[in-house]
């Protein structure tokens, strides 16, 4: 059986990582201006002059939205990408 490092149990570590992920998503995420819900990753949000509106609340607005976008992951654009190395001549 593995011994906990620095007195942190596996359950405590899982809870700490979950809290960190939830707070990071809430801090950088999109919130629907009608219902206050955080749209899911991959869900489309629409703009009707005010704040963003989730797909569930879109039916309550008339006309076409001024724009729409897809909700990305909090770390979208900051991932490590593989790069081609220059070839030796």
C-alpha positions as YAML, in Angstrom:
chain: A
units: angstrom
residues:
- id: 1
  name: UNK
  ca: [0.00, 0.00, 0.00]
- id: 2
  name: UNK
  ca: [1.28, 3.45, -0.89]
- id: 3
  name: UNK
  ca: [1.92, 5.90, 1.86]
- id: 4
  name: UNK
  ca: [0.42, 9.42, 1.55]
- id: 5
  name: UNK
  ca: [3.04, 12.05, 0.76]
- id: 6
  name: UNK
  ca: [3.08, 15.04, 3.12]
- id: 7
  name: UNK
  ca: [-0.04, 13.75, 4.86]
- id: 8
  name: UNK
  ca: [-2.36, 14.36, 1.87]
- id: 9
  name: UNK
  ca: [-4.75, 11.50, 1.20]
- id: 10
  name: UNK
  ca: [-5.93, 10.56, -2.26]
- id: 11
  name: UNK
  ca: [-9.46, 11.79, -1.51]
- id: 12
  name: UNK
  ca: [-8.13, 15.19, -0.34]
- id: 13
  name: UNK
  ca: [-6.04, 15.50, -3.49]
- id: 14
  name: UNK
  ca: [-9.03, 14.69, -5.70]
- id: 15
  name: UNK
  ca: [-11.16, 17.30, -3.91]
- id: 16
  name: UNK
  ca: [-8.43, 19.94, -4.20]
- id: 17
  name: UNK
  ca: [-8.00, 19.31, -7.94]
- id: 18
  name: UNK
  ca: [-11.76, 19.41, -8.48]
- id: 19
  name: UNK
  ca: [-12.08, 22.72, -6.60]
- id: 20
  name: UNK
  ca: [-9.18, 24.18, -8.59]
- id: 21
  name: UNK
  ca: [-10.77, 23.15, -11.89]
- id: 22
  name: UNK
  ca: [-14.22, 24.44, -11.00]
- id: 23
  name: UNK
  ca: [-12.94, 27.80, -9.77]
- id: 24
  name: UNK
  ca: [-10.73, 28.22, -12.86]
- id: 25
  name: UNK
  ca: [-13.69, 27.49, -15.14]
- id: 26
  name: UNK
  ca: [-15.97, 29.87, -13.24]
- id: 27
  name: UNK
  ca: [-13.38, 32.66, -13.31]
- id: 28
  name: UNK
  ca: [-12.73, 32.52, -17.05]
- id: 29
  name: UNK
  ca: [-16.03, 31.18, -18.29]
- id: 30
  name: UNK
  ca: [-19.05, 32.56, -20.06]
- id: 31
  name: UNK
  ca: [-22.28, 33.12, -18.10]
- id: 32
  name: UNK
  ca: [-25.71, 33.40, -19.70]
- id: 33
  name: UNK
  ca: [-27.15, 36.88, -19.08]
- id: 34
  name: UNK
  ca: [-30.71, 35.49, -18.85]
- id: 35
  name: UNK
  ca: [-30.48, 32.43, -16.58]
- id: 36
  name: UNK
  ca: [-26.98, 32.76, -15.08]
- id: 37
  name: UNK
  ca: [-26.00, 29.26, -16.26]
- id: 38
  name: UNK
  ca: [-22.44, 28.42, -17.40]
- id: 39
  name: UNK
  ca: [-22.81, 26.99, -20.93]
- id: 40
  name: UNK
  ca: [-21.05, 23.70, -21.56]
- id: 41
  name: UNK
  ca: [-17.83, 23.44, -23.54]
- id: 42
  name: UNK
  ca: [-18.76, 23.18, -27.23]
- id: 43
  name: UNK
  ca: [-22.14, 24.86, -26.72]
- id: 44
  name: UNK
  ca: [-22.98, 27.88, -28.87]
- id: 45
  name: UNK
  ca: [-23.80, 31.20, -27.16]
- id: 46
  name: UNK
  ca: [-25.53, 34.07, -28.95]
- id: 47
  name: UNK
  ca: [-25.31, 37.86, -28.52]
- id: 48
  name: UNK
  ca: [-28.46, 40.00, -28.70]
- id: 49
  name: UNK
  ca: [-27.04, 43.40, -27.80]
- id: 50
  name: UNK
  ca: [-26.69, 42.52, -24.10]
- id: 51
  name: UNK
  ca: [-24.52, 39.80, -22.65]
- id: 52
  name: UNK
  ca: [-24.19, 36.29, -24.04]
- id: 53
  name: UNK
  ca: [-27.32, 34.12, -24.15]
- id: 54
  name: UNK
  ca: [-27.14, 30.31, -23.94]
- id: 55
  name: UNK
  ca: [-28.85, 28.03, -26.46]
- id: 56
  name: UNK
  ca: [-31.61, 27.22, -23.94]
- id: 57
  name: UNK
  ca: [-32.59, 30.91, -23.52]
- id: 58
  name: UNK
  ca: [-32.26, 31.82, -27.22]
- id: 59
  name: UNK
  ca: [-35.97, 31.05, -27.84]
- id: 60
  name: UNK
  ca: [-36.96, 33.94, -25.58]
- id: 61
  name: UNK
  ca: [-35.37, 36.49, -27.92]
- id: 62
  name: UNK
  ca: [-36.83, 37.66, -31.22]
- id: 63
  name: UNK
  ca: [-34.85, 38.30, -34.36]
- id: 64
  name: UNK
  ca: [-31.37, 37.21, -35.34]
- id: 65
  name: UNK
  ca: [-28.44, 37.50, -32.91]
- id: 66
  name: UNK
  ca: [-25.74, 40.07, -33.65]
- id: 67
  name: UNK
  ca: [-23.20, 37.27, -33.30]
- id: 68
  name: UNK
  ca: [-22.55, 33.85, -31.87]
- id: 69
  name: UNK
  ca: [-19.57, 31.84, -30.68]
- id: 70
  name: UNK
  ca: [-18.66, 28.41, -29.39]
- id: 71
  name: UNK
  ca: [-17.65, 28.06, -25.73]
- id: 72
  name: UNK
  ca: [-14.05, 26.85, -25.49]
- id: 73
  name: UNK
  ca: [-12.21, 25.14, -22.67]
- id: 74
  name: UNK
  ca: [-10.62, 27.46, -20.09]
- id: 75
  name: UNK
  ca: [-7.16, 26.49, -21.31]
- id: 76
  name: UNK
  ca: [-8.01, 26.90, -25.01]
- id: 77
  name: UNK
  ca: [-5.02, 28.28, -26.87]
- id: 78
  name: UNK
  ca: [-2.47, 27.66, -24.11]
- id: 79
  name: UNK
  ca: [-1.81, 23.99, -24.81]
- id: 80
  name: UNK
  ca: [1.57, 22.61, -25.79]
- id: 81
  name: UNK
  ca: [1.82, 21.97, -29.51]
- id: 82
  name: UNK
  ca: [4.26, 19.87, -31.46]
- id: 83
  name: UNK
  ca: [6.57, 21.91, -33.66]
- id: 84
  name: UNK
  ca: [8.51, 20.88, -36.74]
- id: 85
  name: UNK
  ca: [12.26, 20.98, -36.24]
- id: 86
  name: UNK
  ca: [14.36, 22.52, -39.00]
- id: 87
  name: UNK
  ca: [15.94, 19.88, -41.23]
- id: 88
  name: UNK
  ca: [19.68, 19.67, -41.40]
- id: 89
  name: UNK
  ca: [21.14, 20.30, -44.86]
...
